[in-house]
Amino acid sequence: MSSSTKAWSSLDRKATAVAEFTLRQYRTRLSTWVVLASCMVALSTVLLFYIDFMNDPIESIDNDGDGLFDEDGPDFPSSIDATVVSMGYDDDGDCLEADRPDGAKDTNGNGVVCDGFIRQAWYGSELTRDNGVDEDPDDEAIIQEATHRAFLLGYGKLGVVFLLGIFLPLFLATGLIRGEMTSETMHFLLAKPIARGEVLLYRLLGYLALVWPASAAIVGLSAVVTGLAAPGEGFYRFEDLGIWLAILLATWLALLVYGMLFMTLGVMWKYGIVLAIPFAAWEFGMAFLSMGLPSSPLLRVSVIGWCLAIIDAATALSWPDQEAFIAYTTDYSIWNVDLVAPGDGLSFLASEAPFAISATGNIAVAILVLLFQAGVIWIVGQALFKGKEIA
């Protein structure tokens, strides 16, 4: 056996031994199962509310006041780009009536009778329709679709990525090194020919071996439940799977970076969890900022901002009609409401990817940045651990 092969075999044995030891510790601690069960119960409760809403019938409204219900629209393309200048169709014929002058058929002034188009305003995209076009939609279908999309993004971003990404590392990773130093069992790990930097890395591998499968099970269950309960004609809504894969990827990367960070904070100070709480609060603020002001430069120095950018990019791939759908469901003139339109929640939770490149390019950039953050934190944590006295 060559020297390089022996080195890799030794490395593999050390990594496996420390990771298995870490997993064994997790399995025998009641706190591990309490933390995992708490996350599962909280997310399951939210899913039950979603199922209940989707099963409640929604009464149709005569949006245009003509005595008929759900007879017109909406009609918009599956995606919006620079070549799309006209959309919509007068399904019930009230705009195309022959006795109406052409000026009354082109109230949006784009030169095309009885249509609509998306224009950009300072607050986002706005649908401008000719009078009588797509003004009385199927209320139940539109409201359920808007609610489903808003729920999936809100649940995925704040419920799964943020809650699991912060909560699990906070309680399961902060004491990975500090706990062994406090209980004076670190001597047993360092008694073998293994560097402190390796201990740091292999302990993290044991933590990931627990939280990655657990988060995958939660995401998988959520995808099954929402896919079966979601609005649509088929038995299962497959078009959302791309977003669920992005949610899982973002969750795994959040667990990696936050786990490395909180473990390093535990090395830094005996009460590392006290340092982690303000950082968690900062990330919580960044999570909301990423939806309210996605172009903010503050997001580039956060972890959650890059994680949620993965989901936003995946949304553009899975729901190419998102921009037109939001513009339609936030048009107050259609819904005859003063305060709330069906798409208001969706318009807040949905954001554009951070860079003006392809969706896959945005995903790749976000992954590389998050891996870079994890690498930098590991280097800092390794340096701090090497300088610590083991009591």
Beta strands, then each sheet from edge to edge (+ up, - down):
strand 1: 116-121
strand 2: 124-129
sheet 1: 1+ 2-
end
